[in-house]
């Protein structure tokens, strides 16, 4: 069989993919398109559609309240030192506290 006259049904032209056209490779120097900033109304509409969740802190009798308060303040951006301690004491007293 002559190599230049390959009549195999699986033959493809030199450089062509047997799986169809491949997408063009994006240039590493191209930047993604810039989107206009969202308006306040768009942000409010987006936030209104988010599901409502509640974060619960449950009592953990194995760990010291101060350790839990420190971990809570580190993990939750809106909770700071005294508020974290108050939440931990509420959880200790009532079994859980909503954050």
DOGUKE-167972 format. One record per residue (C-alpha): residue number from 1; z, y negated, x negated. Coordinates in Angstrom, 3 decimals, always signed. Example, Ala and Ser with C-alpha at 12.3 -4.5 7.8 and 13.67 -1.06 7.14 Angstrom:
# residues 2
1_+7.800_+4.500_-12.300
2_+7.140_+1.060_-13.670
This chain:
# residues 99
1_+0.000_+0.000_+0.000
2_-0.941_-3.428_-1.361
3_+2.053_-5.795_-1.726
4_-0.026_-8.804_-0.685
5_-1.098_-7.132_+2.547
6_+2.198_-6.038_+4.010
7_+1.551_-5.006_+7.598
8_+5.112_-3.976_+8.390
9_+6.294_-5.229_+11.812
10_+9.447_-6.526_+10.062
11_+7.583_-8.573_+7.473
12_+8.142_-12.335_+7.420
13_+6.344_-15.031_+5.463
14_+7.920_-15.945_+2.143
15_+11.084_-17.992_+2.752
16_+11.153_-17.471_+6.537
17_+14.176_-15.981_+8.213
18_+13.656_-12.789_+10.233
19_+16.235_-14.171_+12.732
20_+14.220_-17.211_+13.791
21_+14.335_-20.800_+12.711
22_+17.536_-21.800_+10.996
23_+19.118_-25.177_+11.724
24_+18.500_-27.843_+9.127
25_+21.253_-28.244_+6.579
26_+23.077_-31.537_+7.077
27_+23.090_-33.785_+4.083
28_+26.517_-34.145_+2.473
29_+25.844_-37.889_+2.354
30_+25.277_-38.335_+6.101
31_+28.212_-39.661_+8.088
32_+28.882_-38.634_+11.676
33_+27.890_-41.169_+14.305
34_+30.480_-43.856_+14.967
35_+31.917_-43.973_+18.476
36_+32.987_-47.230_+20.034
37_+36.785_-47.598_+20.364
38_+38.270_-46.435_+23.642
39_+39.376_-49.069_+26.108
40_+42.901_-49.214_+27.516
41_+41.556_-48.009_+30.857
42_+39.921_-44.974_+29.206
43_+43.156_-44.113_+27.406
44_+45.215_-44.454_+30.595
45_+42.746_-42.247_+32.500
46_+42.881_-39.638_+29.718
47_+46.690_-39.638_+29.638
48_+46.901_-39.430_+33.440
49_+44.956_-36.151_+33.333
50_+47.201_-34.498_+30.751
51_+49.546_-31.834_+32.089
52_+53.201_-32.788_+32.263
53_+55.431_-30.819_+29.916
54_+59.120_-30.951_+29.239
55_+60.670_-29.995_+25.928
56_+63.988_-28.176_+26.268
57_+66.603_-27.827_+23.558
58_+68.684_-24.718_+24.197
59_+72.188_-24.226_+22.876
60_+72.298_-22.305_+19.614
61_+75.877_-21.209_+18.907
62_+74.914_-19.631_+15.561
63_+74.078_-22.943_+13.881
64_+76.150_-26.074_+13.356
65_+75.390_-28.979_+15.688
66_+74.783_-31.289_+12.702
67_+72.167_-28.891_+11.287
68_+70.386_-28.658_+14.642
69_+70.469_-32.444_+15.071
70_+68.957_-32.942_+11.610
71_+66.204_-30.392_+12.313
72_+65.535_-31.960_+15.723
73_+65.209_-35.451_+14.225
74_+62.821_-34.096_+11.575
75_+60.685_-32.167_+14.070
76_+60.435_-34.618_+16.987
77_+59.134_-38.065_+16.075
78_+60.688_-39.871_+19.056
79_+64.221_-38.556_+18.385
80_+66.350_-40.235_+15.735
81_+69.812_-39.510_+14.293
82_+72.312_-40.508_+16.995
83_+69.960_-39.491_+19.819
84_+69.447_-36.081_+18.184
85_+73.212_-35.584_+17.938
86_+73.669_-36.624_+21.594
87_+70.992_-34.133_+22.703
88_+72.572_-31.343_+20.653
89_+75.989_-32.021_+22.181
90_+74.461_-32.024_+25.675
91_+72.782_-28.686_+24.936
92_+76.064_-27.303_+23.610
93_+77.949_-28.453_+26.733
94_+75.350_-27.575_+29.426
95_+73.355_-24.789_+27.748
96_+70.213_-26.914_+27.383
97_+69.026_-30.520_+27.214
98_+65.693_-32.100_+28.108
99_+64.087_-34.076_+25.313
